[in-house]
Amino acid sequence: MGARLRTSLNNGLNNGLRQSISGGVSAALAFLEYTTASVSSFRIRTLVAPNYDVDWGDGSTETGVTAVQKDHTYSTAGVYTIKITPAEGSTFRPEQYGVPDFGTNLTKVDGTGGSELGTNLTKWLREHTALTSFGVVDVSSVENFQATWRGCSGLTTFPALDYSSATNFAAAWQDCTSLATFPANRFDSTGTLVSTAFNNSWINCALSAQSIENILTSLDANGATNITLTISSGSNASKSTWSTAANTAYTNLINKGWTISYNA
């Protein structure tokens, strides 16, 4: 029942622009599109009570689906494109993590009325190991990014997202073992950070010295105090390779009461 090969997010009902997840995720989700492997049946399972219409790709459609688990049987095994359109005002979030029939092959999406991602993206793309890149998503209203991209081991670079409402990034990029490049100035302005806001955030990643500078100098600019930050383990650049700017920002943060774990 697992979906394979390709997961696409499509905002075609809004502006006719079709984007695959490797080319950029649209925040204005009119519908989600899954292309399966050769299957004889398919299961949609969600984390929250949904309300959506589904086109199963074989000429069959259903409207107003509210069940958290929905199965469909095909008359002939094959590759099908499944389109799901959330109802206005509803949240559609496919269950992925830890579910045997989905494995790591589907993308979690938290969409509200096909327009915004909402305020909580906890575990949004967790363990999506096939994800190698994505474009800028409008996350300016999101507050909670806990474990959002945890375990996305295929990511090597990260887009410049707007975290102006964010308060929690705990484990957000944990175990992104290939993540080397992180943009500058992302945390200059955020919501009021919780004390564990960056606990395990970049543990077991592959951040370059420049990326660590980008992170530390931005967090220093933020002005928050008494926060836990983890940029250790994996192949994250060791402190001995950090730039002067990174070391200065580190010292400033320690003086502000931050607790920072790093590779020596």
Secondary structure, DSSP 8 states (H G I E B T S, - for coil): ----SEEEEE-HHHHS-EEETTT---SS-SEEEEE-SSEEEEEEEBSS---EEEE-SSS-EEEEE--SEEEEEEEEEE--EEEEEE-TT-EE-B--TT-TTTTT-S----EETTTB--SB-TTTTTT-TT---------TT--B-TTTTTT-TT--B------TT--B-TTTTTT-TT--B--SSTTSS-S---TTTBTTTTTTB---HHHHHHHHHHHHHH---S-EEEE-SBT---GGG--HHHHHHHHHHHHTT-EEEE--
